[in-house]
């Protein structure tokens, strides 16, 4: 199968690219190389005859038409997106342009290509989204997001992703474009851009800086190891039912404070401080505006229909993640000078 992967130089996209090539798929990586992208993320497959790279922006429709005509993919995996909630609070326009208009361009370019190819039944447009489109859950373990949960986005980021989800469904219903959708929980793992919670905690801890936790740290997330997520995404694009959406979760709910304490304990073991614990650096800071209380995914559909479930616990995945950052200092050092990294964002509301 030849896959066109948008955002393949980003965190989740690069995990998909690496795994797809390892499994023998041809991959066309389409990425604009904005601030959160890094071609080092796919260096391990860059010389493979199965891999091709196209620097193109999904906001540029003409560029997308050229990529489709040149490479003629069997399926699209659309991951390119602005994804940092704090940045969406400070600058929502970029999220509308990329996540909404960019997805519209992808849908139209894919529809044109699919129609001109004779509408092959095997073609797929896989749209990758987030559980944040569903809003916030109460702190009740019996209540989780399902594929039928009503949308209730609370941030410019989640609203832009909800909009893109609706566009994908509309293109399926109106034009017959063969689509599948997935909504995932919080990802973590190797190559995570150092503005998100897990890498911020690891890198601040190593640097002796405060470990910032929003509010009182009671916000709950379901944590999904990025390589498990890539495995699920490839399964859905190959075997998911047309027009169907699948929620992908890690079945690993933790409060932010619990997660940070786990990371500190792992660091205490792997690279102990001269005195005390990394947990001594925990600092509570003013909460993010509109911070959702809890996300949790019910993965019943993907488990029963496709036989998928996560392979690692959050403790196992975090230990692997910490070790990766300890072993790959040149990678994250090179990214620390990029705009916004190391700054507190999302406080302009």
Secondary structure by P-SEA (a helix, b strand, c coil): ccccccccccaaaaaaaaaaaaabbbbbbbbcccccccccccccccccccbbbbbcccccaaaaaaaaaaccccccccccccccaaaaaacaaaaaaccaaaaaaaaaaaaaaaaaacccccbbbbbbbcccccccccccccccccccccbbbccaaaaaaaaaaaaaaaaaaaccccbbbbbbcccccccccccccaaaaaaaaaaccccccccccccccccccaaaaaaaaaaaaccccccbbbbbbccccccaaaaaaaaaaaaaaaccccccccccccccccccccccccccccaaaaaaaccccccccaaaaaaaaaaaaaacaaaaaaacccccccccccccc
